[in-house]
Amino acid sequence: MLRATNTGMTAIIDHRGRIAGVLPPFTQGTLNGNAQGRSGATPYVRWGNSPLLALALLACGLFALRYKTMPAPPSA
């Protein structure tokens, strides 16, 4: 990941998440380093929001089942 900003953090982060190079915040400078393109798909690219939506639907279904099977409060 290459990140360059005018007022914040400028950094090079490798494919393992390690910081390969960084400039201090709010300083002018040049950061030199190497970048290599990668191929492949991340889990989010493969499945998108589907796992989260499935989990939310499952939670809603379990809540509905629990609500449906609860006894009604006695009326006075």
All heavy atoms as TSV, in Angstrom:
chain	resi	resn	atom	element	x	y	z
A	1	MET	N	N	0.851	-1.153	0.000
A	1	MET	CA	C	0.000	0.000	0.000
A	1	MET	C	C	0.903	1.224	0.000
A	1	MET	O	O	1.843	1.305	0.779
A	1	MET	CB	C	-0.893	0.001	1.238
A	1	MET	CG	C	-1.799	1.196	1.296
A	1	MET	SD	S	-3.012	1.079	2.609
A	1	MET	CE	C	-2.296	2.184	3.777
A	2	LEU	N	N	0.592	2.136	-0.864
A	2	LEU	CA	C	1.296	3.406	-0.896
A	2	LEU	C	C	0.311	4.473	-0.462
A	2	LEU	O	O	-0.784	4.568	-1.001
A	2	LEU	CB	C	1.800	3.713	-2.307
A	2	LEU	CG	C	2.720	2.659	-2.927
A	2	LEU	CD1	C	3.028	3.025	-4.364
A	2	LEU	CD2	C	3.986	2.512	-2.121
A	3	ARG	N	N	0.706	5.245	0.512
A	3	ARG	CA	C	-0.182	6.286	1.020
A	3	ARG	C	C	0.589	7.598	1.048
A	3	ARG	O	O	1.644	7.693	1.649
A	3	ARG	CB	C	-0.656	5.940	2.424
A	3	ARG	CG	C	-1.533	7.004	3.031
A	3	ARG	CD	C	-2.081	6.535	4.364
A	3	ARG	NE	N	-2.730	7.607	5.068
A	3	ARG	CZ	C	-4.004	7.943	4.916
A	3	ARG	NH1	N	-4.745	7.280	4.064
A	3	ARG	NH2	N	-4.516	8.927	5.601
A	4	ALA	N	N	0.033	8.598	0.392
A	4	ALA	CA	C	0.656	9.920	0.381
A	4	ALA	C	C	-0.414	10.958	0.672
A	4	ALA	O	O	-1.488	10.942	0.076
A	4	ALA	CB	C	1.290	10.185	-0.972
A	5	THR	N	N	-0.126	11.841	1.619
A	5	THR	CA	C	-1.069	12.888	1.981
A	5	THR	C	C	-0.334	14.210	2.078
A	5	THR	O	O	0.886	14.255	2.224
A	5	THR	CB	C	-1.756	12.596	3.327
A	5	THR	OG1	O	-0.763	12.603	4.349
A	5	THR	CG2	C	-2.462	11.255	3.312
A	6	ASN	N	N	-1.078	15.287	2.009
A	6	ASN	CA	C	-0.480	16.616	2.132
A	6	ASN	C	C	-0.213	16.985	3.588
A	6	ASN	O	O	0.737	17.694	3.883
A	6	ASN	CB	C	-1.402	17.666	1.516
A	6	ASN	CG	C	-1.493	17.514	0.021
A	6	ASN	OD1	O	-0.580	17.011	-0.606
A	6	ASN	ND2	N	-2.588	17.950	-0.542
A	7	THR	N	N	-1.057	16.530	4.499
A	7	THR	CA	C	-0.934	16.980	5.878
A	7	THR	C	C	-0.842	15.848	6.893
A	7	THR	O	O	-0.783	16.109	8.088
A	7	THR	CB	C	-2.154	17.842	6.265
A	7	THR	OG1	O	-3.330	17.054	6.097
A	7	THR	CG2	C	-2.232	19.083	5.432
A	8	GLY	N	N	-0.843	14.616	6.458
A	8	GLY	CA	C	-0.865	13.516	7.418
A	8	GLY	C	C	0.280	12.551	7.211
A	8	GLY	O	O	1.417	12.933	6.987
A	9	MET	N	N	-0.014	11.284	7.259
A	9	MET	CA	C	0.985	10.235	7.205
A	9	MET	C	C	1.295	9.849	5.763
A	9	MET	O	O	0.397	9.615	4.967
A	9	MET	CB	C	0.457	9.006	7.953
A	9	MET	CG	C	1.458	7.898	8.100
A	9	MET	SD	S	2.895	8.310	9.082
A	9	MET	CE	C	2.170	8.582	10.664
A	10	THR	N	N	2.573	9.780	5.437
A	10	THR	CA	C	3.035	9.270	4.152
A	10	THR	C	C	3.817	8.003	4.466
A	10	THR	O	O	4.757	8.032	5.259
A	10	THR	CB	C	3.918	10.301	3.437
A	10	THR	OG1	O	3.129	11.462	3.176
A	10	THR	CG2	C	4.444	9.761	2.123
A	11	ALA	N	N	3.410	6.881	3.854
A	11	ALA	CA	C	4.026	5.609	4.229
A	11	ALA	C	C	3.978	4.608	3.089
A	11	ALA	O	O	3.180	4.727	2.166
A	11	ALA	CB	C	3.307	5.015	5.438
A	12	ILE	N	N	4.860	3.629	3.179
A	12	ILE	CA	C	4.849	2.450	2.313
A	12	ILE	C	C	4.649	1.252	3.239
A	12	ILE	O	O	5.413	1.057	4.186
A	12	ILE	CB	C	6.165	2.298	1.531
A	12	ILE	CG1	C	6.403	3.521	0.630
A	12	ILE	CG2	C	6.151	1.015	0.705
A	12	ILE	CD1	C	7.764	3.531	-0.028
A	13	ILE	N	N	3.612	0.462	2.961
A	13	ILE	CA	C	3.300	-0.710	3.781
A	13	ILE	C	C	3.348	-1.933	2.871
A	13	ILE	O	O	2.714	-1.943	1.805
A	13	ILE	CB	C	1.914	-0.560	4.432
A	13	ILE	CG1	C	1.893	0.713	5.281
A	13	ILE	CG2	C	1.569	-1.779	5.270
A	13	ILE	CD1	C	0.540	1.086	5.810
A	14	ASP	N	N	4.097	-2.961	3.268
A	14	ASP	CA	C	4.245	-4.136	2.415
A	14	ASP	C	C	3.031	-5.054	2.488
A	14	ASP	O	O	2.081	-4.791	3.224
A	14	ASP	CB	C	5.544	-4.886	2.737
A	14	ASP	CG	C	5.544	-5.580	4.083
A	14	ASP	OD1	O	4.504	-5.628	4.749
A	14	ASP	OD2	O	6.624	-6.083	4.466
A	15	HIS	N	N	3.074	-6.141	1.729
A	15	HIS	CA	C	1.933	-7.055	1.627
A	15	HIS	C	C	1.672	-7.831	2.915
A	15	HIS	O	O	0.636	-8.448	3.072
A	15	HIS	CB	C	2.133	-8.023	0.454
A	15	HIS	CG	C	3.273	-8.976	0.640
A	15	HIS	ND1	N	4.590	-8.594	0.502
A	15	HIS	CD2	C	3.287	-10.277	0.966
A	15	HIS	CE1	C	5.368	-9.634	0.731
A	15	HIS	NE2	N	4.604	-10.669	1.015
A	16	ARG	N	N	2.580	-7.794	3.860
A	16	ARG	CA	C	2.379	-8.454	5.147
A	16	ARG	C	C	1.935	-7.481	6.231
A	16	ARG	O	O	1.791	-7.853	7.379
A	16	ARG	CB	C	3.653	-9.159	5.589
A	16	ARG	CG	C	4.074	-10.266	4.646
A	16	ARG	CD	C	5.264	-11.004	5.222
A	16	ARG	NE	N	5.846	-11.887	4.256
A	16	ARG	CZ	C	5.469	-13.135	4.066
A	16	ARG	NH1	N	4.503	-13.627	4.783
A	16	ARG	NH2	N	6.065	-13.887	3.169
A	17	GLY	N	N	1.736	-6.210	5.855
A	17	GLY	CA	C	1.271	-5.218	6.801
A	17	GLY	C	C	2.379	-4.519	7.566
A	17	GLY	O	O	2.106	-3.766	8.497
A	18	ARG	N	N	3.620	-4.751	7.201
A	18	ARG	CA	C	4.743	-4.105	7.879
A	18	ARG	C	C	5.041	-2.764	7.216
A	18	ARG	O	O	4.957	-2.638	5.999
A	18	ARG	CB	C	5.986	-4.986	7.828
A	18	ARG	CG	C	5.815	-6.290	8.589
A	18	ARG	CD	C	7.065	-7.108	8.487
A	18	ARG	NE	N	7.314	-7.393	7.076
A	18	ARG	CZ	C	7.746	-8.548	6.603
A	18	ARG	NH1	N	7.997	-9.531	7.428
A	18	ARG	NH2	N	7.950	-8.712	5.319
A	19	ILE	N	N	5.414	-1.790	8.008
A	19	ILE	CA	C	5.748	-0.473	7.478
A	19	ILE	C	C	7.153	-0.537	6.893
A	19	ILE	O	O	8.121	-0.795	7.602
A	19	ILE	CB	C	5.648	0.602	8.571
A	19	ILE	CG1	C	4.207	0.688	9.077
A	19	ILE	CG2	C	6.122	1.949	8.042
A	19	ILE	CD1	C	4.009	1.607	10.248
A	20	ALA	N	N	7.249	-0.304	5.579
A	20	ALA	CA	C	8.541	-0.364	4.897
A	20	ALA	C	C	9.225	0.995	4.878
A	20	ALA	O	O	10.441	1.077	4.758
A	20	ALA	CB	C	8.348	-0.884	3.474
A	21	GLY	N	N	8.463	2.053	4.972
A	21	GLY	CA	C	9.023	3.397	4.993
A	21	GLY	C	C	7.959	4.372	5.434
A	21	GLY	O	O	6.776	4.176	5.162
A	22	VAL	N	N	8.372	5.435	6.119
A	22	VAL	CA	C	7.403	6.398	6.615
A	22	VAL	C	C	8.072	7.758	6.758
A	22	VAL	O	O	9.271	7.842	7.053
A	22	VAL	CB	C	6.794	5.934	7.962
A	22	VAL	CG1	C	7.824	5.872	9.056
A	22	VAL	CG2	C	5.637	6.806	8.366
A	23	LEU	N	N	7.314	8.797	6.513
A	23	LEU	CA	C	7.747	10.161	6.803
A	23	LEU	C	C	7.006	10.630	8.039
A	23	LEU	O	O	5.848	10.273	8.240
A	23	LEU	CB	C	7.415	11.100	5.639
A	23	LEU	CG	C	8.260	10.989	4.376
A	23	LEU	CD1	C	7.764	11.980	3.339
A	23	LEU	CD2	C	9.720	11.243	4.672
A	24	PRO	N	N	7.637	11.439	8.873
A	24	PRO	CA	C	6.928	11.975	10.032
A	24	PRO	C	C	5.734	12.814	9.595
A	24	PRO	O	O	5.776	13.449	8.538
A	24	PRO	CB	C	7.979	12.834	10.740
A	24	PRO	CG	C	9.297	12.363	10.223
A	24	PRO	CD	C	9.043	11.853	8.850
A	25	PRO	N	N	4.669	12.840	10.375
A	25	PRO	CA	C	3.497	13.636	10.004
A	25	PRO	C	C	3.831	15.123	9.931
A	25	PRO	O	O	4.674	15.618	10.667
A	25	PRO	CB	C	2.495	13.362	11.121
A	25	PRO	CG	C	3.028	12.236	11.907
A	25	PRO	CD	C	4.469	12.103	11.607
A	26	PHE	N	N	3.157	15.803	9.032
A	26	PHE	CA	C	3.245	17.254	8.879
A	26	PHE	C	C	4.648	17.741	8.537
A	26	PHE	O	O	5.054	18.818	8.956
A	26	PHE	CB	C	2.716	17.966	10.133
A	26	PHE	CG	C	1.323	17.560	10.488
A	26	PHE	CD1	C	1.090	16.730	11.576
A	26	PHE	CD2	C	0.243	17.969	9.727
A	26	PHE	CE1	C	-0.189	16.332	11.901
A	26	PHE	CE2	C	-1.041	17.577	10.047
A	26	PHE	CZ	C	-1.257	16.760	11.131
A	27	THR	N	N	5.400	16.931	7.780
A	27	THR	CA	C	6.715	17.361	7.313
A	27	THR	C	C	6.755	17.258	5.801
A	27	THR	O	O	6.090	16.413	5.204
A	27	THR	CB	C	7.846	16.500	7.898
A	27	THR	OG1	O	7.641	15.140	7.520
A	27	THR	CG2	C	7.909	16.591	9.392
A	28	GLN	N	N	7.554	18.113	5.183
A	28	GLN	CA	C	7.759	18.026	3.750
A	28	GLN	C	C	8.913	17.083	3.498
A	28	GLN	O	O	9.901	17.083	4.236
A	28	GLN	CB	C	8.077	19.402	3.170
A	28	GLN	CG	C	6.919	20.356	3.208
A	28	GLN	CD	C	7.288	21.683	2.563
A	28	GLN	OE1	O	8.393	21.879	2.089
A	28	GLN	NE2	N	6.331	22.588	2.545
A	29	GLY	N	N	8.800	16.278	2.466
A	29	GLY	CA	C	9.887	15.358	2.158
A	29	GLY	C	C	9.510	14.419	1.043
A	29	GLY	O	O	8.406	14.458	0.500
A	30	THR	N	N	10.455	13.572	0.707
A	30	THR	CA	C	10.262	12.566	-0.326
A	30	THR	C	C	10.529	11.207	0.291
A	30	THR	O	O	11.537	11.011	0.969
A	30	THR	CB	C	11.236	12.796	-1.497
A	30	THR	OG1	O	11.030	14.111	-2.005
A	30	THR	CG2	C	11.001	11.792	-2.598
A	31	LEU	N	N	9.643	10.289	0.042
A	31	LEU	CA	C	9.802	8.923	0.533
A	31	LEU	C	C	10.075	8.033	-0.665
A	31	LEU	O	O	9.259	7.940	-1.584
A	31	LEU	CB	C	8.534	8.470	1.264
A	31	LEU	CG	C	8.552	7.063	1.847
A	31	LEU	CD1	C	9.662	6.928	2.882
A	31	LEU	CD2	C	7.214	6.742	2.474
A	32	ASN	N	N	11.230	7.401	-0.687
A	32	ASN	CA	C	11.598	6.502	-1.778
A	32	ASN	C	C	11.477	5.062	-1.312
A	32	ASN	O	O	11.819	4.737	-0.177
A	32	ASN	CB	C	13.039	6.768	-2.227
A	32	ASN	CG	C	13.195	8.133	-2.848
A	32	ASN	OD1	O	12.344	8.575	-3.611
A	32	ASN	ND2	N	14.280	8.817	-2.502
A	33	GLY	N	N	11.011	4.229	-2.209
A	33	GLY	CA	C	10.888	2.814	-1.890
A	33	GLY	C	C	10.444	2.047	-3.118
A	33	GLY	O	O	10.258	2.622	-4.195
A	34	ASN	N	N	10.284	0.764	-2.963
A	34	ASN	CA	C	9.850	-0.102	-4.057
A	34	ASN	C	C	8.428	-0.578	-3.803
A	34	ASN	O	O	8.049	-0.835	-2.671
A	34	ASN	CB	C	10.766	-1.316	-4.186
A	34	ASN	CG	C	12.172	-0.921	-4.582
A	34	ASN	OD1	O	12.353	-0.036	-5.408
A	34	ASN	ND2	N	13.161	-1.562	-3.985
A	35	ALA	N	N	7.676	-0.708	-4.887
A	35	ALA	CA	C	6.320	-1.251	-4.811
A	35	ALA	C	C	6.183	-2.332	-5.868
A	35	ALA	O	O	6.682	-2.194	-6.983
A	35	ALA	CB	C	5.289	-0.156	-5.039
A	36	GLN	N	N	5.525	-3.409	-5.494
A	36	GLN	CA	C	5.319	-4.515	-6.419
A	36	GLN	C	C	3.835	-4.823	-6.465
A	36	GLN	O	O	3.191	-4.980	-5.423
A	36	GLN	CB	C	6.095	-5.747	-5.957
A	36	GLN	CG	C	5.923	-6.942	-6.858
A	36	GLN	CD	C	6.733	-8.129	-6.372
A	36	GLN	OE1	O	7.466	-8.044	-5.399
A	36	GLN	NE2	N	6.589	-9.242	-7.056
A	37	GLY	N	N	3.297	-4.905	-7.651
A	37	GLY	CA	C	1.888	-5.234	-7.806
A	37	GLY	C	C	1.606	-6.667	-7.380
A	37	GLY	O	O	2.450	-7.546	-7.499
A	38	ARG	N	N	0.434	-6.915	-6.885
A	38	ARG	CA	C	0.012	-8.247	-6.453
A	38	ARG	C	C	-1.261	-8.623	-7.187
A	38	ARG	O	O	-2.045	-7.775	-7.602
A	38	ARG	CB	C	-0.269	-8.273	-4.948
A	38	ARG	CG	C	0.921	-7.962	-4.096
A	38	ARG	CD	C	1.760	-9.189	-3.953
A	38	ARG	NE	N	2.984	-8.855	-3.234
A	38	ARG	CZ	C	3.897	-9.736	-2.955
A	38	ARG	NH1	N	3.732	-10.974	-3.307
A	38	ARG	NH2	N	4.986	-9.379	-2.321
A	39	SER	N	N	-1.489	-9.903	-7.304
A	39	SER	CA	C	-2.730	-10.376	-7.916
A	39	SER	C	C	-3.482	-11.214	-6.898
A	39	SER	O	O	-2.948	-11.593	-5.867
A	39	SER	CB	C	-2.436	-11.206	-9.169
A	39	SER	OG	O	-1.721	-12.368	-8.811
A	40	GLY	N	N	-4.730	-11.478	-7.205
A	40	GLY	CA	C	-5.538	-12.269	-6.293
A	40	GLY	C	C	-6.705	-11.448	-5.788
A	40	GLY	O	O	-6.797	-10.244	-6.022
A	41	ALA	N	N	-7.601	-12.117	-5.111
A	41	ALA	CA	C	-8.800	-11.453	-4.600
A	41	ALA	C	C	-8.849	-11.585	-3.080
A	41	ALA	O	O	-8.541	-12.638	-2.528
A	41	ALA	CB	C	-10.048	-12.084	-5.216
A	42	THR	N	N	-9.249	-10.519	-2.436
A	42	THR	CA	C	-9.429	-10.541	-0.992
A	42	THR	C	C	-10.749	-11.234	-0.666
A	42	THR	O	O	-11.616	-11.381	-1.536
A	42	THR	CB	C	-9.455	-9.113	-0.430
A	42	THR	OG1	O	-10.586	-8.435	-0.965
A	42	THR	CG2	C	-8.174	-8.367	-0.779
A	43	PRO	N	N	-10.948	-11.667	0.577
A	43	PRO	CA	C	-12.228	-12.279	0.930
A	43	PRO	C	C	-13.415	-11.344	0.674
A	43	PRO	O	O	-14.479	-11.786	0.252
A	43	PRO	CB	C	-12.085	-12.587	2.425
A	43	PRO	CG	C	-10.625	-12.787	2.618
A	43	PRO	CD	C	-9.976	-11.812	1.667
A	44	TYR	N	N	-13.235	-10.039	0.888
A	44	TYR	CA	C	-14.343	-9.113	0.638
A	44	TYR	C	C	-14.678	-9.045	-0.850
A	44	TYR	O	O	-15.847	-8.981	-1.223
A	44	TYR	CB	C	-14.023	-7.714	1.167
A	44	TYR	CG	C	-15.202	-6.791	1.034
A	44	TYR	CD1	C	-16.239	-6.851	1.956
A	44	TYR	CD2	C	-15.305	-5.900	-0.014
A	44	TYR	CE1	C	-17.344	-6.032	1.834
A	44	TYR	CE2	C	-16.400	-5.076	-0.145
A	44	TYR	CZ	C	-17.417	-5.147	0.776
A	44	TYR	OH	O	-18.517	-4.344	0.640
A	45	VAL	N	N	-13.662	-9.092	-1.699
A	45	VAL	CA	C	-13.921	-9.079	-3.146
A	45	VAL	C	C	-14.657	-10.351	-3.544
A	45	VAL	O	O	-15.557	-10.329	-4.376
A	45	VAL	CB	C	-12.600	-8.929	-3.931
A	45	VAL	CG1	C	-12.794	-9.191	-5.410
A	45	VAL	CG2	C	-12.008	-7.545	-3.715
A	46	ARG	N	N	-14.307	-11.474	-2.941
A	46	ARG	CA	C	-14.947	-12.744	-3.289
A	46	ARG	C	C	-16.396	-12.823	-2.823
A	46	ARG	O	O	-17.274	-13.258	-3.559
A	46	ARG	CB	C	-14.170	-13.907	-2.674
A	46	ARG	CG	C	-12.852	-14.139	-3.319
A	46	ARG	CD	C	-12.160	-15.341	-2.737
A	46	ARG	NE	N	-10.817	-15.408	-3.285
A	46	ARG	CZ	C	-9.793	-15.935	-2.664
A	46	ARG	NH1	N	-9.951	-16.465	-1.479
A	46	ARG	NH2	N	-8.612	-15.952	-3.220
A	47	TRP	N	N	-16.652	-12.427	-1.568
A	47	TRP	CA	C	-17.971	-12.653	-0.987
A	47	TRP	C	C	-18.751	-11.382	-0.716
A	47	TRP	O	O	-19.955	-11.444	-0.464
A	47	TRP	CB	C	-17.845	-13.456	0.306
A	47	TRP	CG	C	-17.188	-14.782	0.091
A	47	TRP	CD1	C	-17.591	-15.748	-0.776
A	47	TRP	CD2	C	-16.029	-15.284	0.723
A	47	TRP	NE1	N	-16.733	-16.821	-0.715
A	47	TRP	CE2	C	-15.767	-16.551	0.203
A	47	TRP	CE3	C	-15.171	-14.767	1.690
A	47	TRP	CZ2	C	-14.692	-17.330	0.609
A	47	TRP	CZ3	C	-14.098	-15.549	2.094
A	47	TRP	CH2	C	-13.868	-16.813	1.558
A	48	GLY	N	N	-18.106	-10.239	-0.694
A	48	GLY	CA	C	-18.802	-8.981	-0.448
A	48	GLY	C	C	-19.442	-8.952	0.930
A	48	GLY	O	O	-18.874	-9.417	1.914
A	49	ASN	N	N	-20.642	-8.428	0.989
A	49	ASN	CA	C	-21.355	-8.305	2.263
A	49	ASN	C	C	-22.177	-9.548	2.601
A	49	ASN	O	O	-22.852	-9.573	3.631
A	49	ASN	CB	C	-22.285	-7.095	2.225
A	49	ASN	CG	C	-21.524	-5.797	2.236
A	49	ASN	OD1	O	-20.452	-5.705	2.810
A	49	ASN	ND2	N	-22.066	-4.791	1.582
A	50	SER	N	N	-22.142	-10.572	1.772
A	50	SER	CA	C	-22.987	-11.753	1.960
A	50	SER	C	C	-22.840	-12.410	3.336
A	50	SER	O	O	-23.857	-12.715	3.968
A	50	SER	CB	C	-22.722	-12.786	0.860
A	50	SER	OG	O	-23.040	-12.234	-0.393
A	51	PRO	N	N	-21.630	-12.666	3.849
A	51	PRO	CA	C	-21.538	-13.292	5.175
A	51	PRO	C	C	-22.167	-12.433	6.270
A	51	PRO	O	O	-22.856	-12.959	7.149
A	51	PRO	CB	C	-20.039	-13.460	5.406
A	51	PRO	CG	C	-19.438	-13.451	4.052
A	51	PRO	CD	C	-20.302	-12.546	3.232
A	52	LEU	N	N	-21.968	-11.143	6.222
A	52	LEU	CA	C	-22.541	-10.259	7.228
A	52	LEU	C	C	-24.061	-10.220	7.118
A	52	LEU	O	O	-24.768	-10.264	8.131
A	52	LEU	CB	C	-21.968	-8.851	7.087
A	52	LEU	CG	C	-22.406	-7.854	8.141
A	52	LEU	CD1	C	-21.969	-8.298	9.520
A	52	LEU	CD2	C	-21.853	-6.486	7.823
A	53	LEU	N	N	-24.575	-10.172	5.905
A	53	LEU	CA	C	-26.023	-10.182	5.721
A	53	LEU	C	C	-26.635	-11.499	6.191
A	53	LEU	O	O	-27.704	-11.511	6.805
A	53	LEU	CB	C	-26.377	-9.924	4.258
A	53	LEU	CG	C	-26.095	-8.504	3.756
A	53	LEU	CD1	C	-26.337	-8.421	2.257
A	53	LEU	CD2	C	-26.945	-7.496	4.490
A	54	ALA	N	N	-25.961	-12.609	5.901
A	54	ALA	CA	C	-26.457	-13.911	6.356
A	54	ALA	C	C	-26.473	-13.978	7.887
A	54	ALA	O	O	-27.439	-14.478	8.476
A	54	ALA	CB	C	-25.587	-15.027	5.781
A	55	LEU	N	N	-25.439	-13.465	8.521
A	55	LEU	CA	C	-25.392	-13.451	9.978
A	55	LEU	C	C	-26.490	-12.563	10.549
A	55	LEU	O	O	-27.144	-12.926	11.532
A	55	LEU	CB	C	-24.019	-12.970	10.446
A	55	LEU	CG	C	-23.754	-13.022	11.936
A	55	LEU	CD1	C	-23.834	-14.448	12.452
A	55	LEU	CD2	C	-22.387	-12.428	12.233
A	56	ALA	N	N	-26.739	-11.412	9.930
A	56	ALA	CA	C	-27.801	-10.517	10.396
A	56	ALA	C	C	-29.175	-11.174	10.231
A	56	ALA	O	O	-30.030	-11.076	11.125
A	56	ALA	CB	C	-27.751	-9.207	9.629
A	57	LEU	N	N	-29.410	-11.845	9.111
A	57	LEU	CA	C	-30.685	-12.541	8.905
A	57	LEU	C	C	-30.863	-13.675	9.914
A	57	LEU	O	O	-31.971	-13.885	10.428
A	57	LEU	CB	C	-30.778	-13.077	7.481
A	57	LEU	CG	C	-31.011	-12.027	6.398
A	57	LEU	CD1	C	-30.929	-12.668	5.011
A	57	LEU	CD2	C	-32.351	-11.342	6.596
A	58	LEU	N	N	-29.783	-14.394	10.193
A	58	LEU	CA	C	-29.847	-15.465	11.185
A	58	LEU	C	C	-30.186	-14.892	12.563
A	58	LEU	O	O	-31.040	-15.436	13.276
A	58	LEU	CB	C	-28.516	-16.212	11.236
A	58	LEU	CG	C	-28.407	-17.324	12.272
A	58	LEU	CD1	C	-29.384	-18.455	11.930
A	58	LEU	CD2	C	-26.994	-17.838	12.348
A	59	ALA	N	N	-29.552	-13.788	12.926
A	59	ALA	CA	C	-29.833	-13.155	14.218
A	59	ALA	C	C	-31.282	-12.684	14.282
A	59	ALA	O	O	-31.958	-12.861	15.304
A	59	ALA	CB	C	-28.875	-11.991	14.456
A	60	CYS	N	N	-31.793	-12.109	13.196
A	60	CYS	CA	C	-33.191	-11.664	13.161
A	60	CYS	C	C	-34.136	-12.856	13.280
A	60	CYS	O	O	-35.144	-12.787	13.985
A	60	CYS	CB	C	-33.474	-10.891	11.876
A	60	CYS	SG	S	-32.729	-9.254	11.843
A	61	GLY	N	N	-33.806	-13.951	12.603
A	61	GLY	CA	C	-34.626	-15.147	12.689
A	61	GLY	C	C	-34.642	-15.728	14.087
A	61	GLY	O	O	-35.700	-16.124	14.597
A	62	LEU	N	N	-33.490	-15.781	14.738
A	62	LEU	CA	C	-33.441	-16.286	16.109
A	62	LEU	C	C	-34.206	-15.372	17.067
A	62	LEU	O	O	-34.896	-15.846	17.965
A	62	LEU	CB	C	-31.984	-16.429	16.563
A	62	LEU	CG	C	-31.190	-17.534	15.881
A	62	LEU	CD1	C	-29.727	-17.479	16.307
A	62	LEU	CD2	C	-31.788	-18.895	16.180
A	63	PHE	N	N	-34.103	-14.075	16.862
A	63	PHE	CA	C	-34.848	-13.129	17.685
A	63	PHE	C	C	-36.350	-13.312	17.486
A	63	PHE	O	O	-37.122	-13.323	18.451
A	63	PHE	CB	C	-34.436	-11.698	17.343
A	63	PHE	CG	C	-35.186	-10.667	18.122
A	63	PHE	CD1	C	-34.894	-10.429	19.451
A	63	PHE	CD2	C	-36.203	-9.939	17.523
A	63	PHE	CE1	C	-35.590	-9.476	20.172
A	63	PHE	CE2	C	-36.910	-8.991	18.232
A	63	PHE	CZ	C	-36.602	-8.752	19.561
A	64	ALA	N	N	-36.771	-13.485	16.219
A	64	ALA	CA	C	-38.195	-13.682	15.930
A	64	ALA	C	C	-38.701	-14.974	16.558
A	64	ALA	O	O	-39.803	-15.012	17.114
A	64	ALA	CB	C	-38.425	-13.691	14.418
A	65	LEU	N	N	-37.905	-16.025	16.499
A	65	LEU	CA	C	-38.292	-17.292	17.126
A	65	LEU	C	C	-38.423	-17.124	18.636
A	65	LEU	O	O	-39.379	-17.612	19.239
A	65	LEU	CB	C	-37.239	-18.361	16.831
A	65	LEU	CG	C	-37.521	-19.275	15.661
A	65	LEU	CD1	C	-36.311	-20.139	15.365
A	65	LEU	CD2	C	-38.728	-20.132	15.937
A	66	ARG	N	N	-37.483	-16.447	19.221
A	66	ARG	CA	C	-37.510	-16.227	20.675
A	66	ARG	C	C	-38.712	-15.380	21.058
A	66	ARG	O	O	-39.379	-15.665	22.051
A	66	ARG	CB	C	-36.204	-15.546	21.097
A	66	ARG	CG	C	-36.169	-15.084	22.498
A	66	ARG	CD	C	-35.479	-16.085	23.362
A	66	ARG	NE	N	-35.292	-15.490	24.699
A	66	ARG	CZ	C	-35.455	-16.148	25.792
A	66	ARG	NH1	N	-35.746	-17.430	25.735
A	66	ARG	NH2	N	-35.297	-15.581	26.943
A	67	TYR	N	N	-38.991	-14.351	20.291
A	67	TYR	CA	C	-40.121	-13.466	20.593
A	67	TYR	C	C	-41.446	-14.196	20.418
A	67	TYR	O	O	-42.364	-14.012	21.191
A	67	TYR	CB	C	-40.055	-12.237	19.679
A	67	TYR	CG	C	-41.146	-11.245	19.948
A	67	TYR	CD1	C	-41.130	-10.451	21.095
A	67	TYR	CD2	C	-42.198	-11.078	19.052
A	67	TYR	CE1	C	-42.116	-9.529	21.335
A	67	TYR	CE2	C	-43.210	-10.158	19.293
A	67	TYR	CZ	C	-43.162	-9.380	20.437
A	67	TYR	OH	O	-44.149	-8.472	20.678
A	68	LYS	N	N	-41.508	-15.050	19.410
A	68	LYS	CA	C	-42.755	-15.770	19.123
A	68	LYS	C	C	-43.069	-16.794	20.212
A	68	LYS	O	O	-44.226	-17.044	20.544
A	68	LYS	CB	C	-42.627	-16.486	17.770
A	68	LYS	CG	C	-43.881	-17.185	17.323
A	68	LYS	CD	C	-43.655	-17.817	15.958
A	68	LYS	CE	C	-44.913	-18.546	15.533
A	68	LYS	NZ	N	-44.746	-19.194	14.236
A	69	THR	N	N	-42.038	-17.407	20.790
A	69	THR	CA	C	-42.263	-18.475	21.771
A	69	THR	C	C	-42.359	-17.963	23.204
A	69	THR	O	O	-42.613	-18.739	24.109
A	69	THR	CB	C	-41.143	-19.504	21.700
A	69	THR	OG1	O	-39.892	-18.858	21.929
A	69	THR	CG2	C	-41.109	-20.198	20.344
A	70	MET	N	N	-42.179	-16.672	23.429
A	70	MET	CA	C	-42.308	-16.120	24.780
A	70	MET	C	C	-43.779	-16.055	25.149
A	70	MET	O	O	-44.613	-15.661	24.336
A	70	MET	CB	C	-41.690	-14.719	24.858
A	70	MET	CG	C	-40.181	-14.729	24.801
A	70	MET	SD	S	-39.450	-13.081	24.833
A	70	MET	CE	C	-40.152	-12.367	26.279
A	71	PRO	N	N	-44.130	-16.431	26.394
A	71	PRO	CA	C	-45.530	-16.347	26.797
A	71	PRO	C	C	-45.956	-14.880	26.944
A	71	PRO	O	O	-45.158	-14.009	27.265
A	71	PRO	CB	C	-45.575	-17.068	28.128
A	71	PRO	CG	C	-44.168	-17.009	28.643
A	71	PRO	CD	C	-43.289	-16.965	27.426
A	72	ALA	N	N	-47.225	-14.638	26.674
A	72	ALA	CA	C	-47.773	-13.282	26.814
A	72	ALA	C	C	-47.866	-12.934	28.274
A	72	ALA	O	O	-48.180	-13.784	29.118
A	72	ALA	CB	C	-49.126	-13.195	26.135
A	73	PRO	N	N	-47.616	-11.685	28.637
A	73	PRO	CA	C	-47.745	-11.295	30.038
A	73	PRO	C	C	-49.203	-11.357	30.465
A	73	PRO	O	O	-50.117	-11.130	29.668
A	73	PRO	CB	C	-47.202	-9.867	30.069
A	73	PRO	CG	C	-47.287	-9.378	28.675
A	73	PRO	CD	C	-47.198	-10.590	27.787
A	74	PRO	N	N	-49.452	-11.717	31.741
A	74	PRO	CA	C	-50.842	-11.790	32.203
A	74	PRO	C	C	-51.476	-10.398	32.207
A	74	PRO	O	O	-50.847	-9.403	32.528
A	74	PRO	CB	C	-50.739	-12.344	33.614
A	74	PRO	CG	C	-49.326	-12.120	34.022
A	74	PRO	CD	C	-48.491	-12.045	32.763
A	75	SER	N	N	-52.716	-10.349	31.794
A	75	SER	CA	C	-53.432	-9.053	31.795
A	75	SER	C	C	-54.176	-8.902	33.110
A	75	SER	O	O	-54.725	-9.839	33.648
A	75	SER	CB	C	-54.394	-8.980	30.605
A	75	SER	OG	O	-55.298	-10.042	30.666
A	76	ALA	N	N	-54.198	-7.698	33.601
A	76	ALA	CA	C	-54.844	-7.468	34.878
A	76	ALA	C	C	-56.132	-6.705	34.726
A	76	ALA	O	O	-56.466	-6.004	33.893
A	76	ALA	CB	C	-53.917	-6.703	35.810
